[in-house]
Amino acid sequence: MKMEEFALNVDPQLLSESEMNKIYKYLAVSPPDRPVLVYSDRPRCQISSTEYVVSRFQRIENRWGFNGTSDRIKFMVDRRIFVVGFGLYGAISGPHEYKTQIKIIHCGTNKTLAEHDTSFVCDGNSRPCRVCFKEPVEILPGITYIAAALIRGPDSYYGTKGLRRVSTNDSDVTFQFTYAAMNNNGTSVEDGQIPEIIYYTAAE
């Protein structure tokens, strides 16, 4: 960004006078003499303004227990997206607050790309509850990822008649789901938790 662009486009009420001066100095001075800024200089990811949800189950049943391990499912997409969170089933016994830790893991490197410890409140309805990461997580096409949720609380609803391949016509994205072996609390392609992935597409 040039100094002129900053002056014309940034509302002066957004930053203090001291912050404005630091940024002007950063833009005016050439490396290696530039001051260090506390702000990120990485370009923001361009995402669409429409939120989408992919659902992988065709039926809902009662009583899914939790044993201290994460429910996990592998997924792959054919288009770049940004995952904002998961839909998780809540309690069959009525209103309850669950503690949960959600993750997205890169299968090839086993690196955790995003992790968030949070909670969600259900009302006893079988409709999945929305649980989100702090920031959208970039998902690239043709790469396998693991969606994981460690859920602490009473027995929940669960999905059955799962689909291996789900095409979402409204967002033009195809999801492929596969089994995540070991420590998955029983969740598979066919049945279990993590019925939904909530996402945005990349802006063209």
HUURQUI-V760844 format. One record per pair of residues at least 12 apart in sequence whose ideal C-beta (glycine too) atoms are under 6 Angstrom apart, sorted by the first residue. I is the first residue (numbers start at 1). J is the second residue. Records with the same first field share a line. If there is no record, write none. Layout:
BEGIN
I=J ; J
END
This chain:
BEGIN
3=27
46=203
47=82 ; 200 ; 203
48=200 ; 201 ; 203
51=200
52=171 ; 199
53=196 ; 198
54=166 ; 168 ; 175 ; 197
55=196
56=162 ; 163 ; 166 ; 177
57=159 ; 162 ; 195
58=161
59=160 ; 161
60=126 ; 157 ; 159
61=158 ; 160
62=92
63=155
64=156 ; 158
65=155
66=151
69=183 ; 185
70=148 ; 150
71=149 ; 185 ; 187 ; 192 ; 193 ; 194
72=146 ; 148 ; 180 ; 184
73=147 ; 177 ; 180 ; 187 ; 194
74=144 ; 146 ; 178 ; 180
75=145 ; 147 ; 175 ; 177
76=144 ; 176
77=139 ; 141 ; 173 ; 175
78=141 ; 174
79=141 ; 173
80=140 ; 141 ; 202
81=139 ; 199 ; 201
82=136 ; 138 ; 200
83=137 ; 139 ; 199
84=132 ; 136 ; 198
85=131 ; 132 ; 133 ; 198
86=102 ; 131 ; 194
87=128 ; 195 ; 196
88=128 ; 129 ; 131 ; 149
89=128 ; 156 ; 157 ; 158
90=122 ; 129 ; 156
91=122 ; 154 ; 156
92=155 ; 157
93=154
94=124
95=123 ; 124
96=122 ; 153 ; 154
97=119 ; 121
98=120 ; 151 ; 153
99=119 ; 152
100=149 ; 151
101=117 ; 150
102=116 ; 131 ; 149
103=115 ; 148
104=137 ; 145
105=146
107=144
113=137
114=133 ; 137
116=133 ; 134
126=157
128=195 ; 196
146=180
147=194
149=194
158=192
159=195
160=191
162=189 ; 190
164=177 ; 189
171=201
177=189
END
